[in-house]
Amino acid sequence: MFKIHKKVKYALIALKYMSGREPGELVTAKEVCTRFDIPFDPTARVLQLMAQHGVLKAEQGAHGGYRLVGDLDKLTIYSLSQMVVG
């Protein structure tokens, strides 16, 4: 049986959700957590890490959030795991 780390699972959930949104549309960590009933702190940290590695772009401010900027076709499970777990 193949098991993945919970942080990788949260990253995949967030990426799948964001890929279904309009291009350039901002998504907050709270929005993802509420929609899928996943914990906020690890999900927010995973989104921050993906932003640091160029997969997402973080927008600050009251109407801020994250948007996809990287090409998901080139992102592998291994590279995502290295990114969020280390």
N, C-alpha and C positions, 0 to 999 in steps of 0.2 A: 504494500500500500504506500502510495506517495503522499507525504505530509509536507505542508508548507508552513512557514512561520506565520503567526497571526498578523504581524506587521505587513508581510507580503500580501496576505489576504485582504487587509484593509486597503492597501495600495491598489490592488487589482479591482476591488469594489469601486473605489473612487475614480480610477481611470475609466472603467466601463461606464460609470454614470456620466462622467464629464464628456466622454466621446459621443454620447447620445444627445448632448446639448448643442445649441447653435454654435458655430465657430466664433471664438472670441468672447462667449458668454461667461461671466464670472460665476463661480460656485464657491460657497463657503464650506469650511470644515463642519460647521454646525448643521448645515443643510444635508450633507452626506450622512452624518451621524444620525440625524433624526429620521431620514428616509429609510435607512437600513438597520437602525437600532444597533449601532456599534459604538464602542466607547470613544469619547471625544479626545482625550489626551493623546493616546497613541495614534489616532487617525490624524490629528492636527500635526503631530511631529513627523509623520510619514509624508504629509503634504509639504511640509517645510523642507524635508530632505530632498524630495523630488524637485522642488523649486531650486534648491541649491545646485542640483545636478543638471538643470536645464530642461527637464521634462515639462515642468509647469512654470508659469510666470505668476508671481505674487503681486497683487495690487493692494496697496495700503489704503487705509481710510475707512470712513463710515460705510461706504458702499463698495468696499474692497472684497477680495476673494482670490481665487486661483483660476487660471485658464490654461488650457493645453497649448503648448508651443512646440513640443518635440514630436517627432514622427513615431507613432506607436507601432508601425510595422517593423521598425528597426530595434524595438525594445524587446529584450528576451527576459524570461523568468530569472535566469542567472544574473543578468545585469541589474534587474530590479531588486533581487535578493541582496546583492552586494551593496546596492545603493541604500536600502532601508535597514538592513540588519548589520551589514559590515562584514 
